[in-house]
Amino acid sequence: MLSDDFLESYHRDGFAVLTDAVAAEKCLELRARAGEIVEEFDHTGGGKTFSTTEQTHSREEYFLTSGGAVRCFLEEGVVDTQGRLLVEKANSVNKIGHAMHDLDPVFAAFSYTPLVAEVVSQLGIVNPQMLQSMYIFKSPGVGGEVVPHIDHSFLWTQPKSVMTLWYAIDDSTVENGCMWAMPGGHLSEPVRQRFRAEGGSTTMDVYDDTPYPLGEFVPVEAPRGTLVAFDGMLPHFSRHNHSDRPRHAYTVHVIDSDARYLKDNWLHRGEELPLRPLFEEVERLSA
Ligand SMILES: O=C(O)CCC(=O)C(=O)O
C-alpha cells in the first residue's frame, strides 16, 4: 500500500518519491541489458543524435518512427564528420527509446509490475496504457541537459492524462545531473508549448514564452531503486552531467486510454504493436 504521504505529495507538489521501490539487482539487470543494446547499436548513418535544445534530430525518420521500436540516440558532439566515435561507445548514447517496455523482455519485466499497477490506479488513471519508455544514460562528462518542460507538451491527450514514472538506476545527485522539479508547478504554471508532428517533420507550438521561474525548482536527488511519480503538467529539467559518475535512469509514460490521444502527436506506433492495457499486462507477466 502506498502511504498517505506519497499520495498527498503527488497531488500537492505534482510529484512523489518512493525510495527502495525496486531492488538494486533489478536496476543492475536493466543497466546490463541497456549496455547490450548499446553494444549492438550501429552508430553510423547520421540522424541518430538527440538534443532537447536543437530540434533538427526530429526531422529524421529515425526519431519519428521510434514509437514502436528500440533505438539508440547519440549525445550531441560524440561523432566526428567521418562518423567516428569521439568517446567510448558505452558513453556515447543519450537514450534508448521508445518501446522497450513492449519489445524487450528484460525491460517489460521491469516496467509492468504490481507496484506500477498500484501507483497508477491509486493516482487515478482508470484505464492506463504504457505509451513510451526511455532509458537515459547521462554519462559522465557527455550526458546532455534536458531543458525545462512538461511531459504533456510531448504526449498530448484530451483531457491531459500523462503520468511519468521515473526510476533512478544509479544514485542521482545534484553533482551528476539529477532531476529538478517545481513543487506545485503542475497547478500554477500555464502550458507553454506543444511538440507535434507536421508533414513528416515536427514542430513546436509556443503558447507562452515566459521563462520558467527556475529559482522555484528543487533538486530531486534519488538513490538507486527510487521511483519518482510525476504529473504530466509538472515542470522539470536536468542539467548536464559534469561529474565523473554516471546517472542512468529509466522512465515510462502512462496515459489513460479513455482520454483522446491526438493524431498529430509525434509518437505513434504501427498497427502491429497496439498499446497494451497496463493492468492486464501486469497480470500476464506476473503469472
Ligand atoms: O531523466 C531526466 O533527466 C529527465 C527525464 C524526463 O524529462 C522525463 O522522464 O520526462
The ligand as a MOL file (V3000), in Angstrom:
LIG
                    3D

  0  0  0     0  0            999 V3000
M  V30 BEGIN CTAB
M  V30 COUNTS 10 9 0 0 0
M  V30 BEGIN ATOM
M  V30 1 O 15.9800 11.9370 -16.5390 0
M  V30 2 C 15.9840 13.1160 -16.9090 0
M  V30 3 O 16.9810 13.7970 -16.8150 0
M  V30 4 C 14.7430 13.7590 -17.4920 0
M  V30 5 C 13.6240 12.8150 -17.6430 0
M  V30 6 C 12.3740 13.4100 -18.1850 0
M  V30 7 O 12.3270 14.5460 -18.5930 0
M  V30 8 C 11.1770 12.5690 -18.1990 0
M  V30 9 O 11.2400 11.4060 -17.7920 0
M  V30 10 O 10.1160 13.0830 -18.6160 0
M  V30 END ATOM
M  V30 BEGIN BOND
M  V30 1 2 1 2
M  V30 2 1 2 3
M  V30 3 1 2 4
M  V30 4 1 4 5
M  V30 5 1 5 6
M  V30 6 2 6 7
M  V30 7 1 6 8
M  V30 8 2 8 9
M  V30 9 1 8 10
M  V30 END BOND
M  V30 END CTAB
M  END
